[in-house]
């Protein structure tokens, strides 16, 4: 399979880092990856073609980029049919560049362990990988005082055949652009979003509230985390957009739709990031655009 990382994802294959990560993996692997029979799909899924681009930018206000982003489209056709293509965005938080560490661990761990897991039940498999990443970040934070309190959001999309599976923790988002309309698929884990869902606050009030950046769920602060998973059907011409809040906090749904519908993925991610910077670029900005077509 081919892993296509962003320039913000550091080389994680150096020997000292690898030894530390393998030590963590060996200590917690049994919590998530038990020996079970591999479930086989009932029927072969015909994969859609994908045109994908990603971009990440430090923005106009921050000194460091703590976002991480990657996508994997397996070259092996059987693996693609079993496990699908994976897209992931993580937005780190924490002092001493710890947010960058947390988001890198999330992306590296989820990408690796999702494809190592033989289970073809995608919601179960991606949930395990994200929970494993959470445990790894939590343990790393307890072992290193400089990384204490670090965490990250995580939004993942798996496209297998004509079905998209979206998993998220935090307020990084996944959208589906379908026939000229955009819809947020993921559900923000933030204080203002919870107020909106309870009917205590309007969407407009949430966008302007002083606590709009307070998230209620992320990877790292606790040894266990709940993962939300959503399932959507996609068609030829649809596009999935994954992004950190540095983008979605600066652009509305109509503007996302306009850009993604007019341009291909490469031009779309460029214009999305430039638009967010033009609006102030108050945070790191990251986007993946994946357009599907019939092979």
CORGISUL-V154260 format. One record per backbone hydrogen bond with DSSP energy under -1.0 kcal/mol. CO is the residue of the C=O (numbers start at 0). NH is the residue of the N-H. E is the energy in kcal/mol with one decimal. If there is no record, write none. Layout:
BEGIN
{{CO NH E} {CO NH E}}
END
This chain:
BEGIN
{{3 70 -1.2} {5 8 -1.4} {13 17 -2.6} {14 18 -2.7} {15 19 -2.1} {16 20 -2.6} {17 21 -2.7} {18 22 -1.9} {19 23 -2.0} {20 24 -2.9} {21 25 -2.5} {22 26 -1.2} {23 27 -1.6} {24 28 -2.3} {27 30 -1.7} {28 31 -1.7} {28 32 -2.6} {48 292 -2.0} {50 290 -2.7} {52 288 -2.5} {54 286 -2.6} {56 284 -2.9} {65 91 -2.1} {67 89 -2.6} {68 5 -1.5} {69 87 -2.4} {70 3 -2.5} {71 85 -2.4} {75 79 -2.4} {76 80 -2.3} {77 81 -2.0} {78 82 -3.1} {79 83 -1.5} {84 158 -2.5} {85 71 -2.7} {86 156 -2.5} {87 69 -1.9} {88 154 -2.4} {89 67 -2.6} {90 152 -2.0} {92 150 -2.2} {93 98 -1.2} {94 97 -2.1} {96 100 -1.4} {97 101 -2.7} {98 102 -2.4} {99 103 -2.0} {100 104 -2.4} {101 105 -2.3} {102 106 -2.3} {103 107 -2.8} {104 108 -2.8} {105 109 -2.4} {106 110 -2.3} {107 111 -1.9} {108 112 -2.9} {109 113 -2.1} {111 115 -1.2} {112 116 -1.7} {119 121 -1.1} {120 124 -2.5} {121 125 -2.9} {122 126 -1.7} {123 127 -2.2} {124 128 -2.0} {125 129 -2.3} {126 130 -2.6} {127 131 -2.4} {128 132 -2.1} {129 133 -2.3} {130 134 -2.2} {131 135 -2.1} {132 136 -2.5} {133 137 -2.7} {134 138 -2.3} {135 139 -2.5} {136 140 -2.4} {137 141 -1.7} {138 142 -1.2} {143 146 -1.4} {144 147 -1.2} {146 149 -2.1} {150 92 -2.7} {151 218 -3.2} {153 168 -2.5} {154 88 -2.2} {155 166 -2.8} {156 86 -2.3} {157 164 -2.9} {158 84 -2.4} {159 162 -2.0} {161 233 -2.8} {162 159 -2.5} {163 231 -2.8} {164 157 -2.8} {165 229 -3.0} {166 155 -3.1} {167 227 -1.8} {168 153 -2.6} {169 188 -1.5} {172 242 -2.3} {173 184 -2.9} {173 185 -1.4} {174 240 -2.1} {175 182 -1.7} {176 238 -2.1} {177 180 -1.2} {180 177 -3.2} {182 175 -2.4} {188 215 -2.2} {189 193 -1.9} {190 194 -1.8} {191 195 -2.3} {192 196 -2.5} {193 197 -1.6} {194 199 -2.6} {195 198 -1.4} {201 205 -2.4} {202 206 -1.9} {208 211 -1.6} {210 213 -1.7} {213 190 -2.6} {218 151 -1.6} {227 167 -2.0} {229 165 -2.9} {231 163 -3.5} {234 237 -2.2} {237 291 -2.5} {238 176 -3.4} {239 289 -2.6} {240 174 -3.1} {241 287 -2.5} {242 172 -2.3} {243 246 -1.9} {243 247 -1.6} {244 248 -1.8} {246 249 -2.2} {251 255 -2.0} {252 256 -2.5} {253 257 -2.5} {254 258 -2.1} {255 259 -2.6} {256 260 -2.5} {257 261 -1.5} {258 262 -1.8} {263 267 -2.7} {264 268 -2.7} {265 269 -1.4} {266 270 -2.5} {267 271 -2.9} {268 272 -2.1} {269 273 -2.3} {270 274 -2.5} {271 275 -2.1} {272 276 -2.2} {273 277 -2.3} {274 278 -1.4} {275 280 -2.2} {276 279 -1.7} {280 59 -2.3} {280 60 -1.4} {284 56 -2.7} {285 243 -1.6} {286 54 -2.3} {287 241 -2.0} {288 52 -2.0} {289 239 -2.7} {290 50 -2.4} {291 236 -2.9} {292 48 -3.2}}
END
